[in-house]
Amino acid sequence: MDNKRLTGGEKEQIAVDYLRQKGYFIIETNFRIRQAEIDIVARDNATIVFVEVKYRSTDKSGHPLEAVDFRKQQRISRAALSYISKNKISLDNTSIRFDVIGILGKKITHVENAFCFRGDFL
């Protein structure tokens, strides 16, 4: 488990560096609530972006982007709602977006606006 966590941390750092190169401002990493986590919270111009990072060394188990299924989207949405509430962010004048970064081997795929807010967990 420690090795998996270490690898995850390394890949998340690669994603952070990638986003910085694209001009994103990194607000926070590894924002956790009880049953969910947001890997990266960033700002892209005036938009707050919640980023999920998935890594696979090979595509034997499928592409890493495929791992962000409906249930995972619900958990990320729940964590985002908590982040928004905790930081008193008004959605009236702030836009949010959910991105996914898939790292397959050394290839990075960044999907902006990968899914919509999943409020169906309420």
N, C-alpha and C positions, 0 to 999 in steps of 0.2 A: 504493500500500500504506500509506503514512504516513497518508493521509486516512482510510482504512478503520480504521486503528488508533485515530486520533484520535476518530472517530465512535464506535467501540466503547467507548473510555474514557469518553466523555461519557454514553453510554447506561448503562454500568455504574454511573456516579456517580448517575444518576437512580434506578437500582435500589437502590443503597445508601441514598439519601435516603428512598425509599419504604419500605424495610425498617425503617429507624430510626423512621419515623413510626408503623409498626405495632408498635414496641416491641422489635424485634430488636436485639441487641448485635452489632456487626460486629467479628469477630475479625481477619480478614485479607482482603485482596483479591489477586487474580491469583497464587494459589499455583500454581507450575509444577513439573512434573517433565518428564523428557525428551520424552515424546510426548503430554502432556496438560496441561490447565490447569483450575483451578477458579476461576471468576470471583469468587465471594464465599463466604467461610466465615463463618457467623454463628451466634449462639446464640438460640434461641427458647425461653425458660424454661430447662429442663434439657436440651434437645435441641440437638445440633450439626447445623446445616443447611448442606449444600453446595448452592450456588445457581448455576445456569447462566443466563446472560442472553443472549437472542437479540433482534436488532433487524431490522426491515424497514421501509423508508419507505412501501411499499405492499404489498398482498397479491398482487401480480402473480406473484411467485414462491412463493406460499403463505404461510400464517400462520407467524410466527417459531417458534411452538411445534413446528411440524412438522419443524423442522430438528434437533431433538434425537431422532435416530433411535437404533436399537439400538447401532450402532457408536459413536456419540457417548456414549451411556450407559455403554458399556464403558470408554471412555477416562476419563470422569468418575469412574467407580467405581475405576479403577486409581489415579487421582490421589488420591481420597479414602482409599484404603487406604494409600497412601504418607504422606498427611497424618496419619492415625491412628497409623501406626507411628512417624513422626518425632516426634510430640508425645506418644508413650507413653500414648495414650488407651485405656482398658480398655472394651471393648464389653460387658463383664459388667454395668457400672453406668452406662453412658452410651448414650443412644439417639441414632441419627443419622437424617437424613432428606435426601432429594434433592428440591429444589424447582426449578422453572423459571419464569423471568420472561420473558414475551414482550412486546416493545414494538413495536407496529404504529403507525407515525406517532407520535402522542402518547398513544395508549391503552395502558395497562399491564394485562397479564393475569398474575396470579400463581397458579401451580398448586402447591399444597403437596403433598408426597408424590407428585410427578409420576411417579416410577419407583422400583423397588426396586433394591437393590444388585445389580450385575451381576458376579457372581464367576465367570462362565463363561469369562473370559479367562485364568484360571490354568491 
